[in-house]
Amino acid sequence: MPVYQVYPKKRNSFFNNLSVNSNLILINIICFIVFMIMIYINAKFLDYIAIKPANILQGKYLWTFLTSMFMHGGFFHLYYRVWFFQAILTPMLSELLELCLD
């Protein structure tokens, strides 16, 4: 009896064509836009998104360790961080990784 493995057909999607860095940047931009809309609607949302040491010490809003990574000071700050990550940090880290693997 022959044994074979069936591979499901890969779906072509927009995210499959992007690198991991590009996916992270896209997620960062989307979160930034959503968070800015939330803060524009009600400034109280800032407590739920931005990290505040007083809240952390009281044990409140512990998820802000994660959500604060997507907060930026504005569109220029977001653009600069994306540019720095994509143009400077990524090539540097990939060269370092090649050196470590050799």
N, C-alpha and C positions, 0 to 999 in steps of 0.2 A: 504494500500500500504506500503510495508516494506521500511524503510529508512536505508541506509547503506553508509558507507564511504569507498572509494577505496583508499588504500595506494599504492603509486607507489613502484615498486620493487627497493630496495636499490642497488645501484651499488657498487661493491667492488672495491675500489681503494687503491693505496698505501697510500694516505694521510688520509684515514679513520682510518687506523690502528695505526697512530701516535698520540701522545699526542699534546696538544697545544704547549708545550715547544719544542718538537721535530720539529714541523712545523716551529716555529720561528727560530730555529737554522738552519734548512735546508734552509730557505729563506735567512738568514744572510750569509750563506756560498755561496749560488748561487750568491747573489748580490756582495759579495766580489770578487769572481772570475770574474764576468762580469766587475766590475769596474776596476780591475787590468788589464784586457785585454784592456779596453778602454784607460786607462792611458798609457799602454805600446805602443799602437798605436800612440797616440798623447798626450803629457803632458798637452795640453790646456784643456783637459777634466777634469783635476783636479779642475779647477774653477767651473765647473758645478756640481761637486760631493761634494767636501770638503767645509766646512763652513769657510768663511773668514769674519771677522767683518767689514772690509772696504766695501766689496760688500753688506753686509746686511744694513749697514748705508746708502748706496746709493740707496737702494731699488732694488738691482739686485740679481738674483739667490736666491729668497726666499725659493725655494724648497730644498735648501741645509740643512735646519733644519731637513728634513726627510732623505735625502740621506746620510748625514754625520753620521747617526747612523750605517750605514753599512760599514763605512770605518774603516780599522784597519791598524796597523803599520807593518803587515806582517803575515805570517802563524803562527808563534809562538804566537803572540799577539792574533790572532783569536782563536787558540786552547786554550789558557789560559782563554779567556773570555767565551768560550763555556763550558769549564770544570767548571769554577767558577759558571756560571749560572745553569748548570745541577746538579752539585754535592753539592754545598753549598747553593746557594740562593733559589732554588726550595724547598728543604725540610724545610728550615727555614720559608719561606712564607706559605707553606701549614700548618705547625704547628700553625703559627700565625692566619691563617684563621680559623682553628678549634677552637682556643681559643675564637676568636671573635664571632663565631656562637653558642657557647655553652651558 
